[in-house]
Amino acid sequence: MPEDLGFYKARAVIQDSVHGVIPVNEAEYYLLQTPFFRRLHDIKQLGLSYLVFPSATHSRFEHSLGVMHLASRVAQKVVEASRRSSRVCSNLFHECGDRVYRAFVQVARLAGLLHDIGHPPFSHMLEDTVSDLIFNPGDRGIVDANMLKGLEDARARITEIGVYGKVHEAYTIYFTEKLINMVKDSEYGDLGLFLNLALGSLNPNMVRVEDWMLEELGIRVEACKLVNNIISSGLVDVDRLDYLVRDARYTGVIYGYIDIDRVLESLEVKVEGDTVVIRVPPKGFQPVEDVFDARFKMYKTVYYHHKFVGVQIALGNAFTQALIEWEDLQPKPHSELLDNAGDLLNPAKLSNLIADGFIYFDDVEVLNIFKLMAFKGGNVGRRWAKSVLHERHLLPVSLIKRVDEVIAEISRVAKSQVSNIARELEIVTSDREAFEGVVERSIARKVRELGLDPSEVKVEKSPRKVVKSVDGTPVGVAEASLYIRMLAEIASTPIILAHMYSDNEDIHIKLHRERSRIRKAFIEELVREVVERLKT
């Protein structure tokens, strides 16, 4: 079946490495030429992960196109169901007809296209750092009064729209609102209406969709909620479908293979009570189970790879240090555009600068700042800039490479069930006093033997879980699939990661040289601590 391109005429096709040909219409083609989408070309999907997986250089731009394409395909299934069922149609639309259906597909396509427009440089790899700098600057070592004032203003702009977690959602709202103003002067004057509904569908708790907008297009608010589920609110949403397959292809691992056509074909659109849901009947469980399996393995193998997380720590430290040393860098980055470094994270100011083409705030710009800092920064700045640019031995040292090996060793010594071991290991690593005891008895002791000061060595732990919930679209699978319920239990086991580093380059080099001995001592002490607890 030809892809429904929504409300506008076909304009071009784009050749994609995952989905083949992706057609775009005139209005979408116009949007792709704006600065807000051009910047996505230079924001890598997996940040600096190419330091670990060299071929992982794909961008947020191509991922956004892929999500738009898949959202369009699922929206078509909703339209087909509406044509067959008056109950589906009346729940989603004010009237049943081609104009309304095309409007719905257009909203879904734009929601897919917009969903990642607000990502900071290096995508999720830098987002936690950006969030910390905005909400907890003191914890990141920010003391400059001028920068604190800039970060306070950025925080105010973000919290006033109700965002307290993922800051890219706030940037998405500000950037899209700027886009809406830009399109008023274009030949696609009604495009702003679709962008408003797409933005409201993506952020239903932060962006209110006006009733007149819905009535103008014949769409009910329930249709916007369904678009939200299609994009990013489910067990199998189109965002996840695209990034799992795309990331697997570019990292070179085999675990992310998913038969997307079979997954989409398995989806059914039904009315349950007063709600239209996307569900999967038992005969369609297998392809959806494959998605869940791929998700588990990709997180464990790629996203939570110990070196991947080590690079993330280095990137966060480098970016933080760049802001700390901002005033001393010569030439000072964007001195004619920003009052202080905190303005760089202010979504209101940033949206204006991007719209005017002055700043893109992408990977390229930040890497250029790192290059400047590597040669002209202070000792700490040079040390962290070099770690993410070209000196791998300056990256944080992984203390735990594979938590499974630690669990296996504990199991061998303690003769205990794996579930008990995993639970106790999580308790030890999350208990500050217990973990610091392990560090003191292992790493600190080894550091003293090397003639170094333990206070110069930092240990950062990162307990993570692959799966926190299996709720959401499509319904019917998580409740009925024994495979998914069993795998969800396994995937909820924490993946414990720990890294060691020093802000002093000379000390870190010595730690790196002795990493095998230090790592061995740390794991032995961690095993001993957990075994002792299991005996009591």
Secondary structure, 3 states (H helix, E strand, C coil): CCCCCCCCCEEEEEEECCCEEEEEEHHHHHHHCCHHHHHHHHCECCCCHHHCCCCCCCEHHHHHHHHHHHHHHHHHHHHHHHHHCHHHHHHHECCCCHHHHHHHHHHHHHHHHHCCCCCCCCCHHHHHHHHHHHHCHHHHCCCCHHHHHHHHHHHHHHHCCCCCCCHHHHHHHHHHHHHHHHHCCCCCCCHHHHHHHHHHHHCCCCCCCCHHHHHHHCECHHHHHHHHHHHHCECCCHHHHHHHHHHHHHHCCCCCCCCHHHHHHHCEEEEECCEEEEECCHHHHHHHHHHHHHHHHHHHHHHCCHHHHHHHHHHHHHHHHHHHCHHHCCCCCCCCCCCCHHHHHCHHHHHHHHHCCCCCCCHHHHHHHHHHHHHHCCHHHHHHHHHHHCCHHHCCEECCCCHHHHHHHHHHHHCCCHHHHHHHHHHHHHCHHHHHHHHHHHHHHHHHHCCCCHHHCEEEECCECCCCCCCCECECHHHHCHHHHHHHHHHCCCECCEEEECCCHHHHHHHHHCHHHHHHHHHHHHHHHHHHHHHC
